[in-house]
Amino acid sequence: MIGNDIVDLAKAKRDTYIFRPRYLDKVCSQEEVDLVRSSSNSIQTFWRLWTMKEAAYKAFQRQFSLGAKYNPFAFSSQLIDEEVGIVSYQNHTLITRSFKTDKFMYSEVSHSEVHNTFFGSTAAFLSHLKTEFQLAFHPIVSTSVEGLPMLKLNQESIPFSKTHHGHFQAFQY
C-alpha cells in the first residue's frame, strides 16, 4: 500500500489559519481537535494529523476503489510517537510515518513491502527511476482504470503516489 502527503509550512501559514472559528471542527474529529488544542505545538500537530489522513486516504483509495472525494471525517488518526501514527477507515487501519523539517511536514503510509520515497521535481524523479531500474527510456506517467497514478517501466506498470504543496513535491513507489 502506498500513499503520501506533504505540506509546505510557510504556504500553509499564509493560506490557512487553523484556529479560525469552527475550522478544526470541519476537518477533525473531537478527539483530534482535543489533541491539537492540548499540544505544545498545535500547528505542527494539526498538519501532522492532516498529512497522515491524506496519505492514508490515498492508500485506502487504491485498496477500496474510493471515489476522488476526500471526507476527513471518514478517517480517524492517532499519534503513537514522534514519527509513527495510525489512521483508521471503517474497520481497517494503516500505520503512517511522519517527519517534519523547518520547511515542510510529510507523512506516508508505512508497510512491510519495500518502497522508496523521492523528494524533488517530476523530471528528476523520472531520471532517478531510469537509473534505479536500469531502463533504456524514462518511465511514463499514466493512470490506472480508476484514475490513480501509475508508472510504466518498459512492459511493467507500478503504482506510485505523488504529493505536492507550495515549493515541495514527493513521490512514493
N, C-alpha and C positions, 0 to 999 in steps of 0.2 A: 504494500500500500504506500502511496506517495501523496504528499500534499504539503505545501509550504505557504508562508505569508511573511511579508516584510513591511515595516512602517518606517518611513523617513521621519524621525522625531522632530526635526526642525519644521518640516512641512506640516506635520500633524499639529504642532503647537500653533502655527499660523492659521490653519484652516479649521481646526476643531477645538472647541472648548468643552471638555467632557463634563464640566460641572455646571453647565447651564441648566436651568430648571427642567427636570424630567428626562434629560438626555440619557443618563445611566439607566433609568427605568425602562427606556425604549429598546435598549440593546443588551441588558444584563438581567440575569435572574436576581432575586432578592439576595441570595447568598453571595453572588458575585458583587453586587452593589455594596454589601456589608464588607466584603473583603477589600474592595477598592478603597472605601472610606476609612477603614481601620488601618490601612497600610501606611508605613512611614514614607513611602514614595507612591502616592496614589496614581499619578500619571503613568509611571512605569508599570505598575500592576495592571492598570486598565489596558494598556497596549499589549502587554504580555497575554492577558486573557483573550483579547481581540484576535491577535495573531494565532494563538492556539486554536481558537474556534474556527477561524478561516482555513487554517491548514487542515484541520480535521474534516471540515465541510468538503474540501476538495477530494480528500481520500474517500469519504463516505459517498460522495457523488459518483465516483468510479464504481464503488462496490455495489451500490443500490440503484444506480441509474437515476439519481435525483435530478430534478429539473434545475435550470440555471438560476432559480430564485433562491437566495440565501435567507433563511429565517434564523436569526441569532437565538431565539428562544427555544428552538428545537434541539440546541446543543447546550450541555452544561459542562462547566470546567472546574477543575480543582488543581491547586498547586501542591505538588509533593515536596519539592525543594527548590533551590535557586535555578535549576535547569529543567527538571522533569515535571510534567503535568499530565493530567488525564482529561480527556474530553469524551463525553458520553452522548450518544444519539440513540434514542429508543432503548433497546436492551443491549447495545453494543458500546464498547469502549476502545479508545485508542490512546496510546502513550505518545506524548509530544516532548520534544526537546527544544528549549528556547535559549537564546542568548542575546545580550544587549551590548552594543558599543555606545560610545558617546553620540553616535550619529543615527543608529537605527536599532529597532527591535526586530528579531527574526525568530520564527518558530517553524518547526517541521515535524511531520509525523515520523516517529521513530519505530522501527520494526526490526525483525530478525533478519530480513533479507538484506543483501548487500546493496547499498545505494550510495550515491555521491551527491555532493552539493557543489555548485559553482556560482560564484558571485562575479558579475561583470556584464558586458554587453552581449547581445544575441550573436553578433559576428564572432566575438571571442569564444563564446560557448561552443558554437559550431566548429570552429577551428580546433578547440580543445578536444572535442569528441572525435574529429577526424584523426587526430594524433593518437588519442587513447585507444580507439578501436582499429587503428591502422587501416583507414579507409582510403580509397583512391580519390573519392569526392567528398565534399562536405555533406553531412546529413541533411535531409529535407524535413522541414517542419510541416506537419499535416495535422489533421484531426481525425478522431475515430468517428464511427457512425453516430455516436452520442454527442459529438462535438467537442470531445476532450482532446487536449494536446497529445500528439504522438510524434516520434522521430523515426524517419525511415533511414535505416542504416543498411545500404545495399538491398538485400531481399528481406531483411528483418525489420519489424516495427516494434519500438519500445515506448511505453508511456513515459511522460515527463510532466513535471509541474513547474510552472513559471509564475513568479510574483514580481511585481514592480510597484514602487511608490516613490514619488519625488526623484531623487538622484540615485536610487538604488534598485537593483534587479538581482534576482537569484533564481537558480534552476535546481530542481531535484530530479534525479533519474536513477 
